[in-house]
Amino acid sequence: MRNQMEHTAYISIGSNMGDKIANCRNGIAGLAQTEGIAVVRLASCYRTAPVDYLEQDWFINTVVKIKTSLPPTQLLRELKAIETNVGRKPSPVRFGPRILDLDIVMYDDDVIEQKNLIVPHPRMHERRFVLQPVCDINPDALHPVLGMKIADLLALLDGNQQPIEEIPCNFSSLSR
């Protein structure tokens, strides 16, 4: 039986503690080393202001496009295991500081609403730190619920809010 990478998913990656770039690199490496996952495209890296809980350091954010044979719930379990392996601990502050945050932003064109998993990410259309890197990879990707191109959703955001700055990160050796 062969292991087919039949699904496409976009995974957001962020860190605002410790060596943020290394944490993101370790998250991408964890994805690349997981059976049933192939990292196929990497977005640029961005230094981004915190959203929701503002009393914390800025983030490093990016997005990777993967091919996977894993169903969404198993993919989520793998993401949580990678976060733990990189050093993430449970936090009492929702949206608070984190060593590594991995989220399924989109999975094929599926709409999933489960207790621990909502896809597409319910706030992705409001977050420049997600939309910009997805747009880097595929500006014509369609939001599965809103039916709009990612580039068009990005254009709707106020440019003065959610500051974002592209920064150098060489993660290219981590994709196929």
C-alpha positions as CSV (number, residue, x, y, z in Angstrom):
1,M,0.0,0.0,0.0
2,R,1.5,3.3,-1.0
3,N,1.3,6.5,1.1
4,Q,-0.4,9.1,-1.1
5,M,-0.1,12.7,-0.3
6,E,-3.6,13.5,-1.5
7,H,-4.5,16.5,0.6
8,T,-3.3,20.1,0.5
9,A,-3.1,22.1,3.7
10,Y,-1.7,25.5,4.8
11,I,-0.1,25.6,8.2
12,S,0.5,28.9,10.0
13,I,3.6,29.0,12.1
14,G,4.4,31.6,14.8
15,S,6.7,32.3,17.8
16,N,7.2,35.2,20.1
17,M,9.5,33.6,22.8
18,G,13.2,32.8,22.8
19,D,14.9,32.4,19.5
20,K,11.8,33.0,17.4
21,I,13.3,32.2,14.0
22,A,14.9,29.0,15.4
23,N,11.6,28.0,16.9
24,C,9.8,28.4,13.6
25,R,12.6,26.6,11.8
26,N,12.2,23.7,14.3
27,G,8.5,23.7,13.7
28,I,8.9,23.4,9.9
29,A,11.6,20.7,10.4
30,G,9.2,18.8,12.6
31,L,6.6,19.0,9.9
32,A,9.1,17.8,7.2
33,Q,10.1,14.9,9.4
34,T,6.6,13.7,10.1
35,E,5.4,10.6,8.2
36,G,2.5,11.5,5.9
37,I,3.5,15.2,5.5
38,A,5.6,16.8,2.8
39,V,6.4,20.5,3.0
40,V,6.1,21.8,-0.5
41,R,6.1,25.6,-0.3
42,L,7.3,28.2,2.2
43,A,6.2,31.7,2.5
44,S,8.3,34.7,3.5
45,C,8.8,35.3,7.2
46,Y,7.3,38.3,8.9
47,R,7.8,40.2,12.1
48,T,4.2,41.0,13.3
49,A,2.5,42.8,16.1
50,P,0.6,40.8,18.6
51,V,-3.2,40.6,18.1
52,D,-5.9,40.2,20.8
53,Y,-3.5,40.0,23.8
54,L,-1.3,43.0,23.2
55,E,1.0,42.9,26.3
56,Q,3.6,40.6,24.8
57,D,6.5,40.6,22.4
58,W,6.2,40.8,18.6
59,F,5.9,37.5,16.7
60,I,7.7,35.9,13.8
61,N,5.1,34.4,11.5
62,T,5.1,32.4,8.3
63,V,2.9,29.8,6.5
64,V,3.9,26.5,4.8
65,K,1.9,24.6,2.2
66,I,2.0,20.9,2.8
67,K,0.8,17.8,1.0
68,T,-0.5,15.2,3.5
69,S,-2.1,11.8,3.7
70,L,-3.2,12.6,7.3
71,P,-6.9,13.4,8.0
72,P,-7.4,16.8,9.7
73,T,-7.7,15.5,13.3
74,Q,-4.6,13.4,13.0
75,L,-2.8,16.3,11.4
76,L,-3.8,18.5,14.4
77,R,-2.5,15.9,16.8
78,E,0.9,15.9,14.9
79,L,1.0,19.7,15.1
80,K,0.4,19.7,18.8
81,A,3.1,17.1,19.3
82,I,5.6,19.2,17.3
83,E,4.7,22.3,19.5
84,T,5.4,20.2,22.6
85,N,8.6,18.8,21.2
86,V,9.9,22.4,20.5
87,G,9.0,23.4,24.1
88,R,5.5,24.8,24.2
89,K,3.8,24.6,27.5
90,P,0.1,25.2,28.4
91,S,-0.6,28.9,29.1
92,P,-3.3,30.4,31.2
93,V,-3.5,33.4,28.8
94,R,-5.5,32.8,25.6
95,F,-3.5,34.3,22.7
96,G,-0.6,34.8,25.1
97,P,3.1,34.3,24.5
98,R,4.2,31.0,23.0
99,I,7.4,29.3,21.9
100,L,5.7,27.8,18.9
101,D,2.1,27.9,17.5
102,L,1.1,25.7,14.6
103,D,-2.4,26.0,13.2
104,I,-4.3,24.4,10.3
105,V,-5.4,27.5,8.3
106,M,-6.9,25.6,5.4
107,Y,-7.3,21.9,4.5
108,D,-8.2,21.3,0.9
109,D,-11.5,23.3,0.5
110,D,-13.0,21.5,3.5
111,V,-15.1,23.3,6.2
112,I,-14.7,21.5,9.5
113,E,-16.4,22.4,12.8
114,Q,-15.4,20.2,15.6
115,K,-14.8,20.8,19.3
116,N,-11.0,21.2,18.9
117,L,-10.7,21.9,15.2
118,I,-12.3,24.6,13.1
119,V,-11.1,24.9,9.5
120,P,-10.7,27.2,7.8
121,H,-9.2,29.1,10.7
122,P,-12.1,31.2,12.0
123,R,-10.2,34.5,12.2
124,M,-7.8,34.0,9.3
125,H,-9.6,36.6,7.1
126,E,-9.0,39.2,9.8
127,R,-5.3,38.5,10.3
128,R,-2.6,40.0,8.1
129,F,0.0,37.7,9.7
130,V,-1.9,34.7,8.2
131,L,-3.2,36.2,5.0
132,Q,0.1,37.8,3.8
133,P,2.1,34.5,3.9
134,V,-0.7,32.5,2.4
135,C,-0.9,35.1,-0.3
136,D,2.9,34.7,-0.9
137,I,2.3,31.1,-1.7
138,N,-1.0,31.2,-3.5
139,P,-2.8,34.6,-3.9
140,D,-5.6,33.0,-5.9
141,A,-6.5,30.4,-3.2
142,L,-10.1,30.7,-2.2
143,H,-11.3,31.0,1.3
144,P,-13.6,27.9,1.6
145,V,-16.4,29.7,3.5
146,L,-16.2,33.3,2.2
147,G,-15.5,32.2,-1.4
148,M,-13.0,35.1,-1.9
149,K,-9.4,35.0,-3.1
150,I,-6.8,35.3,-0.3
151,A,-5.3,38.4,-2.1
152,D,-8.7,40.1,-2.1
153,L,-9.2,39.4,1.6
154,L,-5.8,40.8,2.3
155,A,-6.6,44.0,0.3
156,L,-9.7,44.5,2.6
157,L,-7.6,44.8,5.7
158,D,-6.6,48.3,7.0
159,G,-2.9,48.8,6.2
160,N,-2.4,50.9,9.4
161,Q,-3.5,48.1,11.7
162,Q,-1.6,44.9,12.4
163,P,1.9,46.1,11.5
164,I,3.9,43.5,9.5
165,E,7.5,43.6,8.2
166,E,9.1,41.0,6.0
167,I,12.3,39.7,7.5
168,P,15.1,37.4,6.2
169,C,14.6,33.7,7.2
170,N,16.3,31.0,5.2
171,F,14.0,28.0,5.5
172,S,14.3,26.8,1.9
173,S,16.3,23.8,2.9
174,L,13.3,22.5,4.8
175,S,11.0,22.0,1.8
176,R,11.0,19.5,-1.0
